[in-house]
Amino acid sequence: MKMPKDILEKINDTELWDCFRRGDEGALEQLMQMHFRKLFHYGTKFSKDGAFVKDCIQDLFLDLWNRRQFLSEVQTVKAYLMAALRRRLHRGMTKKGYFVTEEITSDVFFEVEFSVEDSLIQEETTQLLAHEIKNYLEQLPKRQKEVIYLRFFEGLTREEIAEIMGINSQSVSNLLQSAFKHLKENWKTELFLFVLLSIMH
């Protein structure tokens, strides 16, 4: 049974996912509309080929639709989709010859870059300070950059980040602690405190 569009627009992600699993095409369209932009933004952190990222997202939703009867309930739809896209991007990039290994735990996979347009930087700092923050963030190891991005720019929990990155929650905590240790050692005290307060807001 297909739900009316106005109802689909009002229900939460979990209910929408259940409608999708039951074969509601409107739920598929609504999920794509809600998450496509976020998924594309995340995907371009790994590949600058926008067309490739879009293809991966479209293929992801098509594959999920074809397998909808076999899908399970999920706690967080956003984290589930980001994790699935991350794996699909890696497979696609491996086929393109970007990698010689199927492992995605290595730093070689992560190409996360921060920009002054990212939400936190845009809303919380001036342009000058934003560029300074960007430069410091770019000095972090790639896995630490991804954790910072997911935690503070996407607002995900440690458990959700663990699902996306394919690691456990303790590893996420360790990466965050290492990132903050690195930033504290290299940033001016006042800048570190300002950013810490901003991203913890």
C-alpha positions as CSV (number, residue, x, y, z in Angstrom):
1,M,0.0,0.0,0.0
2,K,1.4,3.4,-1.0
3,M,1.2,6.1,1.6
4,P,0.1,9.7,0.5
5,K,3.1,12.0,-0.1
6,D,2.0,14.5,2.6
7,I,2.1,11.7,5.2
8,L,5.4,10.4,4.1
9,E,6.9,13.9,4.4
10,K,5.8,14.0,8.1
11,I,7.0,10.6,9.4
12,N,10.4,10.0,10.8
13,D,13.3,8.2,9.2
14,T,12.6,4.9,10.9
15,E,9.0,4.8,9.9
16,L,9.9,5.9,6.4
17,W,12.5,3.0,6.2
18,D,9.8,0.5,7.2
19,C,7.5,1.9,4.4
20,F,10.4,1.5,2.0
21,R,11.0,-2.1,3.1
22,R,7.3,-2.9,2.5
23,G,7.6,-1.7,-1.1
24,D,6.3,1.9,-1.0
25,E,7.9,3.7,-4.0
26,G,7.0,7.0,-2.4
27,A,9.1,6.1,0.6
28,L,12.0,5.4,-1.8
29,E,11.6,8.8,-3.4
30,Q,11.3,10.5,0.0
31,L,14.5,8.8,1.3
32,M,16.4,9.8,-1.7
33,Q,15.2,13.4,-1.4
34,M,16.1,13.6,2.3
35,H,19.5,12.0,2.1
36,F,20.9,12.5,-1.4
37,R,22.5,15.8,-0.7
38,K,24.2,14.7,2.5
39,L,25.4,11.5,0.9
40,F,26.8,13.4,-2.1
41,H,28.6,15.8,0.2
42,Y,30.1,12.9,2.2
43,G,31.0,11.0,-1.0
44,T,32.9,13.9,-2.4
45,K,35.2,13.7,0.6
46,F,36.5,10.5,-0.9
47,S,36.3,11.2,-4.6
48,K,36.2,14.5,-6.4
49,D,34.5,12.8,-9.4
50,G,31.0,14.1,-8.8
51,A,29.5,12.0,-11.5
52,F,31.0,8.8,-10.0
53,V,29.7,9.7,-6.6
54,K,26.2,10.4,-7.9
55,D,26.2,7.0,-9.8
56,C,27.3,5.3,-6.6
57,I,24.4,6.9,-4.7
58,Q,21.8,6.0,-7.4
59,D,23.1,2.5,-7.6
60,L,23.0,2.2,-3.8
61,F,19.3,3.1,-3.7
62,L,18.5,0.9,-6.7
63,D,20.2,-2.1,-5.0
64,L,18.5,-1.4,-1.7
65,W,15.1,-1.2,-3.5
66,N,15.8,-4.6,-5.3
67,R,16.7,-6.1,-1.9
68,R,14.1,-4.3,0.2
69,Q,12.3,-7.6,1.3
70,F,15.6,-8.8,2.8
71,L,16.5,-5.6,4.6
72,S,16.4,-5.4,8.4
73,E,15.3,-2.7,10.7
74,V,17.9,0.0,11.3
75,Q,18.5,2.2,14.3
76,T,19.7,5.2,12.2
77,V,18.9,5.4,8.5
78,K,21.5,8.1,7.9
79,A,24.3,6.1,9.4
80,Y,23.2,3.0,7.5
81,L,23.2,4.8,4.2
82,M,26.5,6.5,4.8
83,A,28.1,3.2,5.7
84,A,26.7,1.5,2.6
85,L,27.8,4.3,0.4
86,R,31.3,4.3,1.9
87,R,31.7,0.6,1.0
88,R,30.3,1.1,-2.5
89,L,32.6,4.0,-3.1
90,H,35.6,1.9,-2.1
91,R,34.5,-1.0,-4.3
92,G,34.1,1.4,-7.2
93,M,37.4,3.1,-6.6
94,T,39.2,-0.2,-6.3
95,K,37.8,-1.3,-9.7
96,K,39.0,2.0,-11.1
97,G,42.5,1.0,-10.0
98,Y,42.8,3.6,-7.2
99,F,43.6,0.8,-4.7
100,V,45.5,-2.4,-4.8
101,T,43.8,-3.8,-1.7
102,E,40.3,-4.4,-0.5
103,E,41.1,-3.1,3.0
104,I,39.4,0.1,3.9
105,T,41.0,0.5,7.3
106,S,44.2,2.0,5.9
107,D,44.8,5.7,5.9
108,V,45.3,5.5,2.1
109,F,41.5,5.4,1.6
110,F,40.6,8.6,3.4
111,E,40.7,11.8,1.4
112,V,38.4,13.9,3.7
113,E,39.0,17.6,3.2
114,F,37.4,20.4,5.1
115,S,36.3,23.6,3.4
116,V,35.2,27.0,4.7
117,E,31.7,26.1,3.4
118,D,31.2,23.3,5.9
119,S,28.3,24.1,8.3
120,L,30.3,24.6,11.5
121,I,32.9,26.8,10.0
122,Q,30.4,28.8,8.1
123,E,28.1,29.4,11.1
124,E,30.6,29.8,13.9
125,T,33.6,31.7,12.6
126,T,34.8,34.5,10.4
127,Q,36.3,33.7,7.0
128,L,39.8,34.5,8.3
129,L,39.5,32.2,11.3
130,A,37.8,29.6,9.1
131,H,40.8,29.3,6.9
132,E,43.1,29.0,9.9
133,I,41.0,26.2,11.3
134,K,40.9,24.5,7.9
135,N,44.7,24.5,7.7
136,Y,45.0,22.9,11.2
137,L,42.4,20.3,10.5
138,E,44.1,19.4,7.2
139,Q,47.2,18.4,9.2
140,L,45.4,15.6,11.0
141,P,45.8,12.0,9.8
142,K,43.0,11.1,7.4
143,R,41.1,8.7,9.7
144,Q,41.1,11.4,12.4
145,K,39.8,13.9,9.9
146,E,37.0,11.6,9.0
147,V,36.0,11.0,12.6
148,I,36.1,14.8,13.3
149,Y,33.9,15.4,10.2
150,L,31.3,12.7,11.1
151,R,31.2,13.7,14.8
152,F,31.1,17.4,14.6
153,F,30.0,18.3,11.1
154,E,27.4,15.5,10.7
155,G,26.5,15.3,14.3
156,L,26.7,11.5,14.5
157,T,27.2,9.5,17.7
158,R,30.2,7.3,18.3
159,E,28.1,4.3,17.7
160,E,26.9,5.6,14.3
161,I,30.4,6.6,13.4
162,A,31.6,3.1,14.3
163,E,29.0,1.6,12.0
164,I,30.0,3.9,9.1
165,M,33.7,3.3,9.4
166,G,33.4,-0.4,10.2
167,I,35.2,-0.1,13.6
168,N,34.1,-0.4,17.2
169,S,33.1,2.5,19.4
170,Q,36.3,2.4,21.5
171,S,38.3,2.9,18.3
172,V,36.2,5.9,17.5
173,S,36.9,7.3,20.9
174,N,40.6,6.6,20.5
175,L,40.7,8.4,17.2
176,L,38.8,11.4,18.6
177,Q,41.2,11.6,21.6
178,S,44.2,11.4,19.3
179,A,42.8,14.1,17.1
180,F,42.2,16.5,20.0
181,K,45.7,15.7,21.4
182,H,47.2,16.6,18.1
183,L,45.2,19.8,17.8
184,K,45.9,20.9,21.4
185,E,49.7,20.4,20.8
186,N,49.7,22.5,17.6
187,W,47.0,25.1,18.0
188,K,47.3,28.3,20.0
189,T,45.5,27.8,23.3
190,E,42.8,30.4,22.7
191,L,42.1,29.1,19.2
192,F,41.8,25.5,20.5
193,L,39.4,26.5,23.3
194,F,37.3,28.6,20.9
195,V,36.9,25.7,18.4
196,L,36.4,23.2,21.2
197,L,33.5,25.2,22.6
198,S,32.1,25.8,19.2
199,I,32.0,22.2,18.1
200,M,30.7,21.0,21.5
201,H,27.8,23.5,21.3
